[in-house]
Amino acid sequence: MHLLHLFDLSLVARADEPALEWAGATYTFGELEARSNRVAHALAARGLVAGDRLCVYLANRIELIDLYLACVKLGVLFVPINILYREREIAHITGDAEPRATFTADELPALYAEAERQSTTRPSTPLDRDTPAAIVYTSGTTGASKGAILTHGNFVVNAVNLTTLWQITARDRFLLALPLFHIHALGNGLHTWLASGCRMRLLERFDHRIAIDEFLDFAPTLFFGVPTVYVRLLETTPEVARTIGARMRLFVSGSAPLPAQTLEDFRARFGHTILERYGMTETFMNCSNPYAGERRAGTVGVPLPGVATRIEDGELLVRGPNVFAGYWRRPEATAAAFTSDGFFRTGDLATVSSDGYVTLLGRRSDLIISGGFNIYPREIEELLLEQAGVREAAVCARPDALRGEVPAAYLVGDFDPDALERVCREQLASFKVPRAFVRVDAIPRTALGKVQKHLLAADAK
């Protein structure tokens, strides 16, 4: 089974039904089918063929959905780029993926002028479950961003699991405000929408200043968010929260640990227990708290159907049809990521209760998760060490009430903190910019020279 088999449950079988609300307009599934077919033919006319890569640097918009569907229909690998990335980060991804084309907002008018002249008939391309559908880049502990190859089969099994277990149907009204360049919105949001045939309102981004108005106007029954979003929603007045909660069926949280206190506060204010789940770019969803059953605070629930887990030296390992095909053009990194019997090393430390609930204890790596975005310190450290006067640099997490964690830089040398901040803002995504540049006499290290970041992190608290 490939993705078009899944998508046709909506694009074909529900062609006349409302599918998407975007920028004040409503589109049917049939209109989305026709739009993406035209775009697919326009891309083919530009020379794109199965196996090529197409990079997309776009904020949420209907054209991003058109491009994704067009890529699926052509067998072209879709490569989304974080819209917050700057030239340094974008250049690495485009250099590594070697796309046939890259689209930003500036390139869309010309493409759509060509697409308007194209056929609405779907192009025919041989596809199967092992056909790569996307390459989504995720940073590694060395600081080098790696592309995870995600197949049609990976996407399909994830969508089928989530629509079934979370009981998503065509009756749902889905409000999606997460960025489609992230696997949370792309792999979970877009695919459960198309698999279920529900009605979706897409927002360019989550803006807490207008989010409540969107909830009240659209009256969603389904919402996916990250912990930062739920912290913001807790600012809602009790009366409005009860109105929203009365219409809602399910709130889901992921991409970062959900504090137990946030879950309890949200339940008290909105009348709903947030369903927390756990996944990764390389594996889609691994675990989920149950839709019907105990949603246990502090845990990520139980393994999904088809997903096998085990704990090895404290680390959670997973295996199943949800796990990616490997890292793009990095055979050594791929080999290192798997055990000899095919389990993927998640890098997360975990325990499992007697009744199967998984609790994440922390990360084996130095990963910082800030508002649902992954930050790897090495990338920031390398940039800081390029600057005059910086002799040593270590970046670690500092607790933050809104975003969960933010990066803080500890530096040895003679430097101007304001100048370092300017450089970081010019060359890194905003969420990667350290919130503090702390001058220290020495970076704590072990006898073998390894930086003891836990000591710096302890000072940060």
C-alpha positions as CSV (number, residue, x, y, z in Angstrom):
1,M,0.0,0.0,0.0
2,H,1.3,3.5,-0.9
3,L,0.1,6.9,0.1
4,L,-2.2,7.5,-2.8
5,H,-4.3,4.5,-1.8
6,L,-4.7,6.2,1.6
7,F,-5.3,9.7,0.2
8,D,-7.9,8.6,-2.4
9,L,-10.2,7.8,0.5
10,S,-10.6,11.6,0.5
11,L,-9.3,13.0,-2.7
12,V,-11.5,10.7,-4.8
13,A,-14.1,9.2,-2.5
14,R,-15.0,12.5,-0.9
15,A,-14.3,14.8,-3.9
16,D,-17.3,17.0,-3.4
17,E,-16.9,17.4,0.4
18,P,-15.3,20.4,2.1
19,A,-11.7,19.6,3.0
20,L,-9.6,22.7,3.8
21,E,-10.2,26.2,5.1
22,W,-7.3,28.5,4.3
23,A,-7.1,32.3,4.3
24,G,-10.9,32.7,4.3
25,A,-11.6,30.3,1.5
26,T,-12.9,26.7,1.6
27,Y,-11.7,24.0,-0.8
28,T,-13.1,20.6,-1.5
29,F,-11.0,17.4,-1.7
30,G,-11.7,17.3,-5.4
31,E,-10.3,20.8,-5.8
32,L,-7.2,19.8,-3.9
33,E,-6.8,16.8,-6.2
34,A,-7.1,19.0,-9.3
35,R,-4.7,21.7,-8.0
36,S,-2.0,19.2,-7.1
37,N,-2.4,17.4,-10.4
38,R,-1.7,20.6,-12.2
39,V,1.3,21.4,-10.0
40,A,2.6,17.9,-10.6
41,H,2.4,18.3,-14.4
42,A,4.1,21.7,-14.1
43,L,6.9,20.2,-12.1
44,A,7.3,17.4,-14.6
45,A,7.5,19.9,-17.4
46,R,10.4,21.5,-15.5
47,G,12.2,18.1,-15.7
48,L,11.4,16.6,-12.2
49,V,11.2,12.8,-12.3
50,A,10.8,10.0,-9.7
51,G,13.7,10.0,-7.3
52,D,14.5,13.7,-7.6
53,R,14.4,15.9,-4.5
54,L,12.3,19.0,-4.2
55,C,13.2,21.4,-1.3
56,V,10.4,23.6,0.0
57,Y,11.1,26.7,2.2
58,L,7.6,27.9,2.9
59,A,5.4,28.8,5.9
60,N,2.0,27.0,6.1
61,R,-0.1,27.7,3.1
62,I,-2.2,25.8,0.6
63,E,0.6,25.8,-2.0
64,L,2.8,23.8,0.4
65,I,0.0,21.1,0.5
66,D,-0.2,21.2,-3.4
67,L,3.5,20.8,-3.7
68,Y,3.6,17.9,-1.2
69,L,0.8,16.0,-3.0
70,A,2.4,16.7,-6.4
71,C,5.6,15.2,-5.1
72,V,3.8,12.1,-3.9
73,K,2.1,11.7,-7.3
74,L,5.4,12.0,-9.2
75,G,7.6,9.9,-6.9
76,V,9.7,13.0,-6.1
77,L,11.1,13.2,-2.6
78,F,9.7,16.1,-0.6
79,V,12.3,18.0,1.5
80,P,10.8,20.6,3.8
81,I,13.1,23.2,5.3
82,N,12.4,24.9,8.6
83,I,11.2,28.4,7.8
84,L,13.2,29.8,10.7
85,Y,16.4,28.6,9.3
86,R,18.9,31.1,7.9
87,E,21.3,30.9,5.0
88,R,24.0,28.8,6.8
89,E,21.4,26.1,7.7
90,I,19.6,26.2,4.4
91,A,22.8,25.9,2.4
92,H,23.7,22.7,4.3
93,I,20.4,21.0,3.5
94,T,20.3,22.0,-0.1
95,G,23.9,21.1,-0.5
96,D,23.3,17.7,1.0
97,A,19.9,16.8,-0.6
98,E,21.0,18.2,-4.0
99,P,17.4,19.0,-5.1
100,R,16.3,19.4,-8.7
101,A,14.5,22.5,-7.5
102,T,13.9,24.7,-4.4
103,F,10.7,26.7,-3.9
104,T,10.3,29.7,-1.7
105,A,7.3,32.1,-1.8
106,D,9.0,34.1,-4.5
107,E,9.0,31.2,-6.9
108,L,5.3,30.3,-6.5
109,P,3.7,32.8,-9.0
110,A,5.7,31.5,-11.9
111,L,5.0,27.9,-11.0
112,Y,1.3,28.5,-10.7
113,A,1.1,30.4,-13.9
114,E,2.5,27.3,-15.6
115,A,0.2,25.0,-13.6
116,E,-2.9,26.8,-14.7
117,R,-2.2,25.5,-18.3
118,Q,-1.8,21.9,-17.2
119,S,-4.1,19.0,-17.1
120,T,-6.2,18.1,-14.0
121,T,-5.6,14.4,-14.7
122,R,-3.4,12.6,-12.2
123,P,0.1,11.6,-13.5
124,S,0.9,7.9,-13.5
125,T,3.9,6.9,-11.5
126,P,4.8,3.4,-10.1
127,L,4.8,3.5,-6.3
128,D,4.9,1.0,-3.5
129,R,5.4,0.9,0.3
130,D,9.2,1.1,0.0
131,T,9.2,4.2,-2.3
132,P,10.8,7.1,-0.5
133,A,8.3,9.9,-0.1
134,A,10.3,12.5,1.9
135,I,13.6,13.5,3.4
136,V,13.2,15.3,6.6
137,Y,16.3,16.7,8.2
138,T,17.1,16.2,11.8
139,S,20.3,17.3,13.6
140,G,22.8,14.8,15.0
141,T,24.9,15.0,18.1
142,T,27.9,16.0,16.0
143,G,26.0,19.1,14.8
144,A,25.7,17.9,11.2
145,S,22.1,17.8,10.1
146,K,21.1,14.4,8.6
147,G,18.2,13.6,6.3
148,A,15.9,10.9,7.4
149,I,14.5,9.0,4.4
150,L,10.8,8.4,5.1
151,T,8.9,5.9,2.8
152,H,5.3,5.6,1.7
153,G,5.0,2.7,4.1
154,N,6.3,4.7,7.0
155,F,3.7,7.4,6.4
156,V,0.8,5.0,5.8
157,V,1.3,2.9,8.9
158,N,1.6,6.0,11.1
159,A,-1.6,7.5,9.7
160,V,-3.6,4.3,10.0
161,N,-2.4,3.8,13.6
162,L,-3.3,7.4,14.6
163,T,-6.7,7.7,12.8
164,T,-7.7,4.3,14.3
165,L,-6.4,4.7,17.9
166,W,-7.4,8.4,18.2
167,Q,-10.8,7.7,16.5
168,I,-10.3,10.5,13.9
169,T,-13.2,10.4,11.4
170,A,-14.8,12.6,8.7
171,R,-17.0,14.1,11.4
172,D,-14.0,15.8,13.0
173,R,-13.1,19.5,12.6
174,F,-9.3,19.8,12.8
175,L,-7.5,23.0,13.6
176,L,-3.8,22.8,12.5
177,A,-1.5,25.5,13.6
178,L,1.8,23.6,13.7
179,P,4.4,24.1,11.0
180,L,4.2,21.7,8.1
181,F,8.0,21.6,7.8
182,H,8.0,19.6,11.0
183,I,7.1,15.9,11.1
184,H,4.5,16.6,13.8
185,A,2.3,18.5,11.4
186,L,3.4,16.8,8.2
187,G,3.5,13.2,9.3
188,N,0.6,13.3,11.8
189,G,-1.6,16.3,10.9
190,L,-1.6,16.3,7.1
191,H,-1.9,12.5,6.8
192,T,-4.6,11.9,9.4
193,W,-6.6,14.7,7.8
194,L,-6.4,13.1,4.3
195,A,-6.9,9.6,5.6
196,S,-10.0,10.4,7.7
197,G,-11.5,13.0,5.3
198,C,-12.2,15.5,8.2
199,R,-12.5,19.2,7.7
200,M,-9.2,21.1,8.4
201,R,-8.6,24.8,9.0
202,L,-4.9,25.5,8.4
203,L,-3.3,28.5,10.1
204,E,0.0,30.0,9.0
205,R,1.3,29.6,12.6
206,F,0.2,29.4,16.2
207,D,-0.3,33.0,17.3
208,H,-1.5,33.1,20.9
209,R,-2.9,36.6,20.4
210,I,-5.6,35.3,17.9
211,A,-5.6,31.6,18.7
212,I,-8.7,31.8,20.9
213,D,-10.6,33.6,18.2
214,E,-9.8,30.8,15.8
215,F,-11.0,28.2,18.3
216,L,-14.3,30.1,18.9
217,D,-14.9,30.7,15.2
218,F,-14.0,27.3,13.7
219,A,-15.2,25.2,16.7
220,P,-12.7,22.4,16.2
221,T,-13.1,18.9,17.7
222,L,-9.4,18.0,17.2
223,F,-6.2,19.9,17.9
224,F,-2.5,18.9,17.9
225,G,-0.1,21.1,19.9
226,V,3.3,21.2,21.6
227,P,3.6,21.9,25.4
228,T,4.4,25.6,24.7
229,V,1.1,26.0,22.9
230,Y,-0.8,24.5,25.9
231,V,1.0,26.8,28.3
232,R,-0.3,29.7,26.2
233,L,-3.8,28.3,26.0
234,L,-3.9,28.3,29.8
235,E,-4.0,32.1,29.7
236,T,-7.6,31.7,28.4
237,T,-10.3,32.8,30.8
238,P,-12.2,30.0,32.5
239,E,-15.5,30.9,30.7
240,V,-14.0,30.8,27.2
241,A,-12.0,27.7,28.0
242,R,-15.2,25.9,29.0
243,T,-16.8,27.0,25.7
244,I,-13.9,25.6,23.7
245,G,-13.7,22.4,25.8
246,A,-17.4,21.7,25.3
247,R,-16.9,21.5,21.5
248,M,-13.6,19.7,21.6
249,R,-13.1,15.9,21.4
250,L,-9.3,15.5,21.6
251,F,-6.2,17.6,22.4
252,V,-2.9,15.9,21.6
253,S,0.6,17.0,22.7
254,G,4.0,16.0,21.5
255,S,7.5,17.0,20.2
256,A,8.6,17.8,23.8
257,P,7.8,16.5,27.3
258,L,4.5,17.8,28.7
259,P,4.9,18.8,32.3
260,A,2.4,17.0,34.6
261,Q,1.4,20.3,36.1
262,T,0.4,21.7,32.7
263,L,-1.7,18.6,32.1
264,E,-3.5,19.0,35.4
265,D,-4.0,22.7,34.9
266,F,-5.4,22.2,31.4
267,R,-7.8,19.5,32.6
268,A,-9.1,21.8,35.3
269,R,-9.6,24.8,32.9
270,F,-10.7,23.1,29.7
271,G,-12.2,19.9,31.0
272,H,-10.0,17.7,28.9
273,T,-7.0,15.5,29.6
274,I,-4.4,16.1,27.0
275,L,-3.3,13.0,25.2
276,E,0.5,12.8,25.2
277,R,2.4,10.7,22.7
278,Y,6.0,10.1,21.7
279,G,7.7,10.0,18.3
280,M,10.7,11.1,16.4
281,T,11.5,12.3,12.9
282,E,13.1,8.9,12.2
283,T,10.3,6.8,13.6
284,F,7.0,8.8,13.4
285,M,4.9,7.8,16.5
286,N,6.2,5.1,18.8
287,C,4.0,5.4,21.8
288,S,0.7,7.0,22.8
289,N,-1.5,7.3,25.8
290,P,-4.8,5.7,25.1
291,Y,-7.8,7.5,23.7
292,A,-10.1,5.3,25.8
293,G,-8.2,4.5,29.0
294,E,-5.9,6.1,31.5
295,R,-3.9,9.1,30.1
296,R,-1.1,8.8,32.7
297,A,0.7,12.1,33.5
298,G,4.4,12.0,33.0
299,T,4.3,9.1,30.6
300,V,4.0,8.8,26.8
301,G,1.7,5.8,27.0
302,V,2.2,2.4,25.4
303,P,3.8,1.3,22.1
304,L,1.6,1.6,19.1
305,P,0.5,-1.5,17.1
306,G,3.4,-3.0,15.2
307,V,6.0,-1.1,17.2
308,A,8.3,-3.3,19.3
309,T,10.3,-1.6,22.1
310,R,13.0,-2.7,24.6
311,I,15.4,-1.0,27.0
312,E,19.1,-1.5,26.5
313,D,21.5,0.1,29.0
314,G,18.7,2.4,29.9
315,E,18.1,3.6,26.3
316,L,14.7,3.0,24.6
317,L,15.1,1.1,21.3
318,V,12.3,0.7,18.8
319,R,11.6,-1.5,15.8
320,G,8.6,-1.6,13.3
321,P,7.2,-0.5,10.0
322,N,7.2,3.1,11.3
323,V,11.0,3.3,11.4
324,F,12.7,5.2,8.6
325,A,14.8,3.6,5.8
326,G,18.0,5.3,6.9
327,Y,19.9,8.6,6.6
328,W,20.3,10.1,3.2
329,R,23.8,9.3,1.8
330,R,25.1,8.4,5.3
331,P,25.6,4.7,5.5
332,E,27.9,4.8,8.5
333,A,25.4,7.0,10.5
334,T,22.6,4.6,9.5
335,A,24.5,1.5,10.6
336,A,25.4,3.2,13.9
337,A,21.7,4.0,14.5
338,F,20.6,0.4,14.5
339,T,21.4,-2.7,16.6
340,S,22.4,-5.9,14.8
341,D,18.8,-7.2,15.1
342,G,17.2,-4.0,13.6
343,F,16.2,-1.9,16.6
344,F,16.6,1.8,16.2
345,R,18.5,3.6,19.0
346,T,16.3,6.5,20.0
347,G,18.9,8.2,22.3
348,D,16.2,8.6,25.0
349,L,16.5,7.1,28.4
350,A,13.3,5.4,29.6
351,T,11.6,3.0,31.9
352,V,8.6,0.8,31.3
353,S,5.9,0.1,34.0
354,S,4.6,-3.3,34.6
355,D,1.5,-2.5,32.6
356,G,3.5,-1.2,29.6
357,Y,3.5,2.6,30.0
358,V,6.8,4.2,28.9
359,T,8.3,7.1,30.9
360,L,11.1,9.1,29.3
361,L,13.8,10.0,31.8
362,G,16.0,12.3,29.7
363,R,18.2,12.2,26.6
364,R,21.4,10.3,26.1
365,S,22.6,13.1,23.9
366,D,22.8,16.8,24.7
367,L,19.6,17.6,22.7
368,I,17.7,20.7,23.9
369,I,14.0,20.8,23.0
370,S,12.7,24.4,23.0
371,G,9.0,24.9,22.2
372,G,8.9,21.6,20.3
373,F,12.0,22.4,18.2
374,N,15.2,20.3,18.5
375,I,18.4,22.2,19.2
376,Y,21.8,20.4,19.1
377,P,24.4,22.4,21.1
378,R,27.3,21.4,18.9
379,E,26.0,23.4,16.0
380,I,25.8,26.6,18.1
381,E,29.2,25.9,19.8
382,E,30.9,25.6,16.4
383,L,29.6,29.0,15.3
384,L,30.6,30.6,18.6
385,L,34.1,29.1,18.3
386,E,34.5,30.8,14.9
387,Q,34.2,34.2,16.6
388,A,37.2,36.3,17.6
389,G,38.1,36.1,21.3
390,V,36.1,32.9,22.1
391,R,38.5,30.1,23.2
392,E,36.0,27.6,24.6
393,A,32.3,27.2,24.3
394,A,29.6,24.9,25.8
395,V,25.9,25.2,25.2
396,C,23.4,23.5,27.5
397,A,19.7,23.8,28.4
398,R,18.4,26.4,30.8
399,P,14.8,25.8,32.2
400,D,12.2,28.1,30.7
401,A,8.6,28.4,31.9
402,L,7.1,28.9,28.4
403,R,9.3,26.9,26.1
404,G,10.4,24.2,28.5
405,E,14.1,24.7,27.7
406,V,16.2,27.4,26.0
407,P,19.9,27.3,25.2
408,A,22.5,29.1,27.3
409,A,26.2,29.6,26.2
410,Y,29.1,29.3,28.6
411,L,32.3,30.8,27.2
412,V,35.9,31.2,28.0
413,G,37.7,34.2,26.4
414,D,37.5,37.9,25.7
415,F,34.3,38.6,23.8
416,D,31.4,41.0,23.4
417,P,28.1,39.2,24.3
418,D,26.0,41.6,22.2
419,A,28.2,40.9,19.2
420,L,27.9,37.2,19.7
421,E,24.1,37.5,19.9
422,R,24.0,39.5,16.6
423,V,26.1,36.8,14.9
424,C,23.8,34.0,16.1
425,R,20.7,35.9,15.0
426,E,22.2,36.4,11.6
427,Q,23.2,32.8,11.1
428,L,20.9,30.6,13.1
429,A,17.1,30.1,13.5
430,S,15.7,32.3,16.3
431,F,15.0,29.4,18.6
432,K,18.6,28.3,18.5
433,V,20.0,31.7,19.7
434,P,21.3,31.4,23.3
435,R,19.3,33.3,25.8
436,A,22.5,34.0,27.8
437,F,26.2,34.4,27.0
438,V,28.0,33.6,30.3
439,R,31.7,34.3,30.8
440,V,33.4,31.6,32.8
441,D,37.0,31.0,33.8
442,A,37.0,27.4,32.7
443,I,34.6,24.8,31.2
444,P,34.3,21.8,33.6
445,R,35.7,18.7,32.0
446,T,36.5,15.1,33.0
447,A,40.0,13.7,33.2
448,L,39.6,12.6,29.6
449,G,38.6,16.1,28.5
450,K,34.9,15.6,28.0
451,V,32.8,18.6,28.9
452,Q,30.6,18.1,32.0
453,K,27.5,19.9,30.8
454,H,25.5,18.6,33.7
455,L,27.5,20.9,36.0
456,L,26.8,23.9,33.8
457,A,23.1,22.9,33.6
458,A,23.0,22.6,37.4
459,D,24.4,26.2,37.7
460,A,21.7,27.4,35.2
461,K,18.9,26.2,37.5
